[in-house]
Amino acid sequence: MRSCDTCPGSTDCAAVNLHPVLLRVHELYVGGMTDKFEILFSLGEESESLLERYNDQVSKACWTKAALLAIADIICDGNDDTQNLIDSAVTAFQRFPWQLTELVEQGPDLYQAIIERNPDSPLASDMSKRDFVKICKAIAYPLKA
């Protein structure tokens, strides 16, 4: 997945370090907590320190990569169908400055990241990369009635 232009990579990458924060945001969201401020106050000290530590170097590209990494983890760990998992993550992350259009642009990379993390995933046998990107496109660009 794409990094920002100034990404130091490895353990200093803001996206890699912030994706656990977004995993926690998603966990709180699917647990019924939908208010942005309530979620932020419930993140905990570790998440707050990560947000403070990386605040100066976080670009939209960083938030996008963090969101996509979190979505990959959510799909690998989830029991729901792929579209519902992605949709819940997108809704949970809507208040963060990530670029939803990148869900489509980087959909093939996201699919590959999921398969690499969990080669035995039902996603690998039940869904092609093309079908996965179609789901991403339907979520990123919903049809207006």
C-alpha positions as CSV (number, residue, x, y, z in Angstrom):
1,M,0.0,0.0,0.0
2,R,1.1,3.5,-0.7
3,S,3.0,5.6,1.9
4,C,3.3,9.3,2.1
5,D,6.2,11.0,0.3
6,T,8.2,11.5,3.5
7,C,7.5,8.1,5.1
8,P,10.4,7.0,7.2
9,G,9.1,3.4,6.8
10,S,9.5,0.5,9.2
11,T,8.7,1.2,12.9
12,D,8.6,5.0,12.4
13,C,5.8,4.9,9.8
14,A,2.9,6.9,11.1
15,A,0.4,4.7,9.2
16,V,1.7,1.5,10.6
17,N,1.7,2.9,14.1
18,L,-1.8,4.5,13.8
19,H,-3.6,1.5,12.3
20,P,-4.1,-0.1,15.8
21,V,-5.8,3.1,16.8
22,L,-8.3,2.7,13.9
23,L,-8.8,-0.9,14.9
24,R,-9.8,0.3,18.3
25,V,-12.1,2.9,16.8
26,H,-13.8,0.2,14.8
27,E,-14.1,-2.0,17.8
28,L,-15.8,0.8,19.7
29,Y,-18.0,1.6,16.8
30,V,-19.3,-1.9,16.2
31,G,-19.8,-2.1,20.0
32,G,-22.4,0.6,19.7
33,M,-20.4,3.8,20.3
34,T,-21.0,6.1,17.4
35,D,-20.3,9.6,18.8
36,K,-16.9,10.8,17.6
37,F,-16.0,12.4,20.9
38,E,-17.1,9.5,23.0
39,I,-14.9,7.2,20.8
40,L,-11.9,9.5,21.1
41,F,-12.3,9.7,24.9
42,S,-12.5,5.9,25.1
43,L,-9.4,5.1,23.1
44,G,-7.1,4.9,26.1
45,E,-3.7,6.3,27.0
46,E,-1.7,4.2,24.5
47,S,-3.8,5.3,21.5
48,E,-3.7,9.0,22.7
49,S,0.1,8.9,23.0
50,L,0.3,7.4,19.5
51,L,-2.0,10.2,18.1
52,E,0.1,12.8,19.9
53,R,3.4,11.3,18.8
54,Y,2.6,11.1,15.1
55,N,0.3,14.1,14.9
56,D,2.9,16.3,13.1
57,Q,3.8,13.8,10.4
58,V,0.3,12.4,9.6
59,S,-0.8,13.2,6.1
60,K,-4.0,12.0,4.3
61,A,-1.8,9.3,2.7
62,C,-0.8,8.2,6.2
63,W,-4.4,8.1,7.4
64,T,-5.4,6.2,4.2
65,K,-2.7,3.6,4.6
66,A,-3.6,3.2,8.3
67,A,-7.3,2.8,7.4
68,L,-6.5,0.2,4.7
69,L,-4.2,-1.7,7.0
70,A,-6.9,-1.7,9.6
71,I,-9.5,-2.9,7.1
72,A,-7.2,-5.8,6.1
73,D,-6.9,-6.8,9.8
74,I,-10.7,-6.5,10.2
75,I,-11.4,-8.7,7.3
76,C,-8.8,-11.3,8.3
77,D,-10.2,-11.4,11.9
78,G,-13.9,-10.9,11.0
79,N,-16.7,-13.4,10.9
80,D,-19.1,-11.3,8.9
81,D,-19.2,-11.1,5.1
82,T,-16.5,-8.9,3.4
83,Q,-18.8,-6.2,2.3
84,N,-20.3,-5.7,5.7
85,L,-16.9,-5.6,7.3
86,I,-15.6,-3.0,4.9
87,D,-18.8,-1.0,5.2
88,S,-18.6,-0.9,9.0
89,A,-14.9,0.1,8.9
90,V,-15.6,2.9,6.4
91,T,-18.4,4.2,8.6
92,A,-16.3,4.0,11.7
93,F,-13.4,5.8,10.0
94,Q,-15.5,8.5,8.3
95,R,-14.4,11.2,10.8
96,F,-10.7,10.6,10.1
97,P,-9.0,12.4,7.2
98,W,-8.4,9.4,5.0
99,Q,-9.3,9.2,1.3
100,L,-12.2,6.9,0.7
101,T,-11.5,6.9,-3.1
102,E,-8.2,5.1,-2.3
103,L,-10.3,2.1,-1.2
104,V,-10.9,1.6,-4.9
105,E,-7.5,2.7,-6.2
106,Q,-5.6,0.5,-3.7
107,G,-8.3,-2.2,-3.7
108,P,-6.0,-4.8,-5.5
109,D,-3.2,-4.1,-3.0
110,L,-5.6,-4.4,-0.1
111,Y,-6.9,-7.7,-1.5
112,Q,-3.3,-8.9,-1.8
113,A,-2.4,-7.8,1.7
114,I,-5.4,-9.8,3.1
115,I,-4.4,-12.9,1.2
116,E,-0.8,-12.6,2.3
117,R,-1.9,-12.2,6.0
118,N,-4.2,-15.2,5.8
119,P,-3.7,-17.5,2.8
120,D,-6.3,-19.8,4.2
121,S,-8.9,-17.1,4.4
122,P,-12.3,-17.8,2.8
123,L,-11.7,-14.6,0.9
124,A,-8.9,-16.3,-1.1
125,S,-11.1,-19.2,-2.3
126,D,-14.5,-17.5,-2.4
127,M,-13.8,-14.1,-4.1
128,S,-11.6,-12.9,-6.9
129,K,-9.6,-9.8,-6.7
130,R,-11.9,-8.3,-9.3
131,D,-15.0,-9.0,-7.2
132,F,-13.3,-7.6,-4.2
133,V,-12.6,-4.3,-6.0
134,K,-16.2,-4.2,-7.2
135,I,-17.3,-4.4,-3.5
136,C,-14.8,-1.6,-2.7
137,K,-16.2,0.5,-5.6
138,A,-19.8,-0.1,-4.5
139,I,-18.9,1.2,-1.0
140,A,-16.8,4.1,-2.1
141,Y,-19.3,5.2,-4.8
142,P,-22.8,4.2,-3.7
143,L,-25.5,4.6,-6.3
144,K,-27.8,7.5,-5.5
145,A,-31.4,6.8,-6.0
